[in-house]
Amino acid sequence: MTNPYTRNSNEKLLERIKEKRSELINLAAHQGLTSNNVVNCSQELDSLIYQILLVNKNGRRNEMLELSKMDGIHG
């Protein structure tokens, strides 16, 4: 049985990751890949991804597959 806390945490983190990813794409398109804003946003996205990995460290759910399906960018 899936832990409701884990599921809720995953859903919230996935939504934040999706939003941060869109922000990163927009910043990179307008400011270039070497912009400080882009680098900071990328680091924030990395942190969110790391958080979801920690939430899922026991292997109960692998939400990272959803990330790879999000808009075709990763696969």
Rosetta blueprint (number, residue, H / E / L):
1 M L
2 T L
3 N L
4 P H
5 Y H
6 T H
7 R H
8 N H
9 S H
10 N H
11 E H
12 K H
13 L H
14 L H
15 E H
16 R H
17 I H
18 K H
19 E H
20 K H
21 R H
22 S H
23 E H
24 L H
25 I H
26 N H
27 L H
28 A H
29 A H
30 H H
31 Q H
32 G L
33 L L
34 T L
35 S L
36 N H
37 N H
38 V H
39 V H
40 N H
41 C H
42 S H
43 Q H
44 E H
45 L H
46 D H
47 S H
48 L H
49 I H
50 Y H
51 Q H
52 I H
53 L H
54 L H
55 V H
56 N L
57 K L
58 N L
59 G L
60 R L
61 R L
62 N L
63 E L
64 M H
65 L H
66 E H
67 L H
68 S H
69 K H
70 M L
71 D L
72 G L
73 I L
74 H L
75 G L
